[in-house]
Amino acid sequence: MLISDIYHRSAVTIEHTKTIREALSLCIKEKVNGLVILNDDRRVVGVLSVQDIAAATIPNQFRQNIGMAAAMYKKGFFHEMCAEIQDRPVSVYMRKNFEYVNLHDNIMEITAEFLKNDLYIVPVIENGELLGIVTRSEIKAALAYGMNLADHPQKKYKLKQ
């Protein structure tokens, strides 16, 4: 199965200069867990997931030591961290070294990347142009199709054998 069989043809995008607050608001409004980040020339320069935003609220020294993070808890700390990052540009927290695919890539390769790098969103790019995205939802649909589940979303994704 190829990426062309499963990709979602519309990607929710945001400019690299927009704030984390604007990015999260857009995720909520569009009911997505990740955004494709564009530069001033409308070229893809990164991806940002809700997971990346959540990670930004955790101080670096706590990221590798969950026990320390729990021990250092103080009331209102999470709110303070949210306030601290909300006005920073998405370019600060976006993944600049992101995976991307083209229409002729095999689903097995990107599925392995989703697992290896804990991905949520992968842009589909051909000749420098953003065509869409692959998310965990598209992987789920492909799995359902591959397992011949009666309720797989074939119509939405127009999957082929």
N, C-alpha and C positions, 0 to 999 in steps of 0.2 A: 504494500500500500504506500502511496506517495503522499507528500504534503499537499499536493494539488487536490487529493481526494478528501481531505479532512479540514483544511484551514478555514478559519472564520474570516470572511471577506471584509469585515470592517474592524478597524482597531480604534480604540479610544486613545487619543493623543493629547499631549499638553506641551507647551513651549518650555524650554529649559530654564527660563527666567521666572516662571510662575512659582508660587510658594508651596510649601508642603501642605499648608492649610487648604489652598486651592486644589491641590492634587487629591487630597483625601475627600474633599467635598465632591469632586468630579467622580471619584470612585463610588461614592455613595449614590450620587445622582444616577449614574449609568449602570449601577449594580455590577461592577467589575472589581477584580482584585489586583489589577495591574494596568499600567499605562505605558504607552510608547512615548519617549521623550524626543522632541524635535528641536533642531536649532533654528536660527533665524532664516536659513535657506530651506526650511521644511525637510531637512535630512534627518534620519534617525541617528541620535547620538547616545541613546541609553534607554533603559527600561527601569520602571519603578513599581514595586509591588507594595501592597499594604504591609506585608511582612518586613520590607525594607524600612518603611516608616515606623513600624513598631520597634524594630531593632534600634532605630535612632534615639529612642527614649531610654535606652539602657546604657548607662555609662560604660565606657570601654573596659574598665577594670572589673566589671561584673559579668561581662559577656561570656567568659570562659568558666565562671564560678557561680553557678546558680545559688549555691548555699550562701555565699557571701552576699549576693543580691538580696536574698530573703532576710539575712541577719541585719542588713543595713537599712531595712525598710523604715520609713518614717511617714507619718500621715501627710498626705498632700504631695508627696514626692513625684508620683506619676503625673499629676496635673502640672506641677512645676516643669517637668521635662517636656511635656507637650507644649506648654507655653514657650519654652526656650527654643524649640525647633520649628514652630509653626510658621514663622515669617522668613525662614531661610529658603533659598531657591532649591527647586528639585534637583538641580545639577550637583548639589552638595551630597545628596544621598542616593542618587540614581546609580544603577550598575552601568559603568562605562565599558567594562569588558563583558559584554553580553553575547549570548548565543543568538544566532539568527539562521534561518533556513531559506531555501528557495523552493520553488514548486516541484522540482524534480528530485528533491532529497527523499530518502526512505524514512518511513515512520519509525523504524527500529532504531535508527541513529538518534533521532530527537527524543525518543522515549528513554533511551539510555542517558542522555544529557539531562532530562527532567529529573531522573533519579540521582545521578551523580552530583548535580549542582543545585538541587532543591529549587528548581525553576517553577515559576508561575505563569510566565508569559514569554513567548519567543516570537519576534517579528518575522514575517515572511517578506523577503526583499528580493526583487529581481531588477538588475541593472540600476541599482541605487534607489529604486522606487518602492515605497511601502505598499504592499498589496493586501496585507491582513496580518493575522496573528494565529499562533497555536497556543492554546492554554490547556490546563488540565481537563477542561470540559471536552475539548476536541479529542484528547487522548482517551478519555472515558467513553466517548461516542465510538471511537475506533475499536476499543476493546469490546464494547457491547455488540458492535457489528461483527467483529471477528468471532465472537462466541455465539452468534446467531440468536441473541436475545430478542424476543418478540417485540419488546418496547424500545428498541434502540432508535435513536433520532435520525434515521436514514434520510428522511425528507429534508431536515434542516441542513445536513452536511452533504447531501448528495453523494454518499459513499458509493464507491465502485469496487468490484472484486479485483 
